[in-house]
Amino acid sequence: MNPVTPDAAEATAAQMKALSHPSRVRLWAALGPAEATISQLSHRLNLNKGNVSHHLGVLLTARLVTLSRSQTVRGGTERYFSRAQGHLLFPATPGGTGPGSAMIDTMAEDVRAASEPHVHQRTMRLTREQADALIAHFDTVLHSLPPADEHHPVYQVVTALYRRP
């Protein structure tokens, strides 16, 4: 099942290892399509700047995040970071281990902590063509919505389609 989005990239081993920590998963998700400074990310995620800086360094080394620009502000330098890819594809890992599992665990924690989560689960029989069409539909819907400005709340959207074992 191949995604239809052009910004999808297969995750490297280093990227998968980097995303095996919940703070890095949350940092990568918090960047979304926009850039942010360490201070902005620290505020968004309620983490101290030292932790944000450390985990951003790991994400930078794994090429999940890039330094998009720097600017001098009040005698200091603000560095702006952005995602290197729009989204990543993770290969299946045996036994429910690895970054995909870590990301799912982190998302489950976030869903449990959300004030009004909407979770929809359905099990159904599909042909391979129907499954591919559903993936294409998910991608089309998610990529056709323009992002709201910074005055609106942030929503995390997760889509999953997988063949049951």
Secondary structure, DSSP 4 states (H G I P E B T S, - for coil): -----TTEEEPPHHHHHHTTSHHHHHHHHHHTTS-B-HHHHHHHHT--HHHHHHHHHHHHHTTSEEEEEEEEETTEEEEEEEESSSEEE----GGG-SHHHHHHHHHHHHHHH-SS-----------HHHHHHHHHHHHHHHHHSPPP-TTSPP-----------
